[in-house]
C-alpha cells in the first residue's frame, strides 16, 4: 500500500524519516513545546526554518520565542539546511526536561539562546465570557479556542452550556491565530454546531480509503447564530471548523482569508525502524472547495451588525433549499 501511494503521489508529497527521527516521533508528544515550524527559502535559495506559529501561552512563547524567529540551533546542534520536521524532532523530549533553542529574532534582529521547558500536560485551550450588547438587551457568548488539543471539545462543551445558561442568544467563536492541532478534535467541535446528517468535511485522495464524507451524527448543542473570527493564521483543523459552519449556514466568517492548510498526511513505519511521511489526500469543504493553498474567504472584513449576520444566514439557507 505504501509503494502504491508513493508511486501515485510523487516525491513532493513524501519524506523519509531516519530510525532516530521515527523513534522520537513515536515516543514523544509532538506538541511538547507549543511551536510550529516551516521551511522558508532565502534569497540565495537556501532553506531557513522559521517559527510559523506558537501555542498561545505555551512553553516556547512564555520563554521568549517569537513568531517569525529563525531557528539556528537546537541544544548546540546547527540546524542550517535541515528540514522543519527534523528540527521539530530535535526539540522534543520527555516531560519537564529542557531544550535550548538558538534563534534570530526577525530578519535582522538579535540572536538569542532560549531555554524552554517541555510541557506535555494538555492545558485548556478554551477561554469564554458573556458580553452584553445593544444596551444590555442581548447577551453574546464569546469563546476563544487557542488550539485543538485533547481537551478542546470537552472544555468547549462546558463553555457553551454555561453561556447558554447565562442567557447567550448569539455566539462568537474566535479561531484567530489557531494553527490547528488534532484534526479529529476540530471535526468533533464542528459537529457541535451542525444538524444531524450535515457534512463537516470531505476528504479526497487517490486511494479510496481517503475518499469519504464526514457528517454530523447528533443534533447541535446550540442553534443560535454564530460569528466565526478568522485571520491568515487560522489553519488546518480551524479551517475545517470554519468551513463547516459557513457552508452549512450556521455561521458567518469575519476577518481575513484563512491560511490554506488542507493536506492529509500519514506516517508509516518501515522495516528498518525508519518511517515515511506521505501526503495521502486533502480536505475539501462541504461546498467542494479545496482548502489547501487557497484558504477560506470571510463573509465580512469588519465586525457586522447582528441583523446583517441573521440576514446572511437566512439567505444562505434559502439558497441551499433551492
Secondary structure as the mmCIF struct_conf table of DSSP 4:
data_model
#
loop_
_struct_conf.conf_type_id
_struct_conf.id
_struct_conf.beg_label_comp_id
_struct_conf.beg_label_asym_id
_struct_conf.beg_label_seq_id
_struct_conf.end_label_comp_id
_struct_conf.end_label_asym_id
_struct_conf.end_label_seq_id
HELX_RH_AL_P HELX_RH_AL_P1 UNK A 2 UNK A 9
HELX_RH_3T_P HELX_RH_3T_P1 UNK A 11 UNK A 13
STRN STRN1 UNK A 14 UNK A 17
HELX_RH_AL_P HELX_RH_AL_P2 UNK A 19 UNK A 27
BEND BEND1 UNK A 28 UNK A 28
TURN_TY1_P TURN_TY1_P1 UNK A 30 UNK A 31
BEND BEND2 UNK A 32 UNK A 33
STRN STRN2 UNK A 35 UNK A 41
TURN_TY1_P TURN_TY1_P2 UNK A 43 UNK A 44
BEND BEND3 UNK A 45 UNK A 45
STRN STRN3 UNK A 47 UNK A 54
TURN_TY1_P TURN_TY1_P3 UNK A 56 UNK A 57
HELX_RH_AL_P HELX_RH_AL_P3 UNK A 59 UNK A 63
TURN_TY1_P TURN_TY1_P4 UNK A 64 UNK A 64
TURN_TY1_P TURN_TY1_P5 UNK A 67 UNK A 68
HELX_LH_PP_P HELX_LH_PP_P1 UNK A 69 UNK A 69
STRN STRN4 UNK A 70 UNK A 74
TURN_TY1_P TURN_TY1_P6 UNK A 75 UNK A 76
STRN STRN5 UNK A 77 UNK A 78
TURN_TY1_P TURN_TY1_P7 UNK A 80 UNK A 81
HELX_RH_AL_P HELX_RH_AL_P4 UNK A 84 UNK A 91
BEND BEND4 UNK A 94 UNK A 94
TURN_TY1_P TURN_TY1_P8 UNK A 95 UNK A 96
STRN STRN6 UNK A 98 UNK A 104
TURN_TY1_P TURN_TY1_P9 UNK A 106 UNK A 108
STRN STRN7 UNK A 111 UNK A 117
BEND BEND5 UNK A 121 UNK A 121
STRN STRN8 UNK A 126 UNK A 133
TURN_TY1_P TURN_TY1_P10 UNK A 134 UNK A 137
STRN STRN9 UNK A 138 UNK A 145
STRN STRN10 UNK A 148 UNK A 148
TURN_TY1_P TURN_TY1_P11 UNK A 150 UNK A 151
HELX_RH_AL_P HELX_RH_AL_P5 UNK A 152 UNK A 165
TURN_TY1_P TURN_TY1_P12 UNK A 166 UNK A 167
BEND BEND6 UNK A 169 UNK A 169
STRN STRN11 UNK A 170 UNK A 174
TURN_TY1_P TURN_TY1_P13 UNK A 176 UNK A 177
STRN STRN12 UNK A 181 UNK A 181
HELX_RH_AL_P HELX_RH_AL_P6 UNK A 183 UNK A 191
TURN_TY1_P TURN_TY1_P14 UNK A 192 UNK A 193
BEND BEND7 UNK A 194 UNK A 194
HELX_LH_PP_P HELX_LH_PP_P2 UNK A 195 UNK A 195
TURN_TY1_P TURN_TY1_P15 UNK A 196 UNK A 197
STRN STRN13 UNK A 199 UNK A 204
BEND BEND8 UNK A 206 UNK A 207
HELX_RH_3T_P HELX_RH_3T_P2 UNK A 208 UNK A 210
STRN STRN14 UNK A 212 UNK A 215
BEND BEND9 UNK A 218 UNK A 218
BEND BEND10 UNK A 221 UNK A 221
BEND BEND11 UNK A 224 UNK A 224
STRN STRN15 UNK A 226 UNK A 230
TURN_TY1_P TURN_TY1_P16 UNK A 232 UNK A 233
TURN_TY1_P TURN_TY1_P17 UNK A 236 UNK A 236
HELX_RH_AL_P HELX_RH_AL_P7 UNK A 237 UNK A 247
TURN_TY1_P TURN_TY1_P18 UNK A 248 UNK A 249
BEND BEND12 UNK A 250 UNK A 250
STRN STRN16 UNK A 251 UNK A 255
BEND BEND13 UNK A 256 UNK A 256
STRN STRN17 UNK A 263 UNK A 269
TURN_TY1_P TURN_TY1_P19 UNK A 271 UNK A 272
BEND BEND14 UNK A 273 UNK A 273
STRN STRN18 UNK A 275 UNK A 284
TURN_TY1_P TURN_TY1_P20 UNK A 286 UNK A 287
STRN STRN19 UNK A 290 UNK A 290
TURN_TY1_P TURN_TY1_P21 UNK A 292 UNK A 294
BEND BEND15 UNK A 299 UNK A 299
STRN STRN20 UNK A 300 UNK A 300
BEND BEND16 UNK A 301 UNK A 302
HELX_LH_PP_P HELX_LH_PP_P3 UNK A 303 UNK A 305
HELX_RH_AL_P HELX_RH_AL_P8 UNK A 306 UNK A 321
#
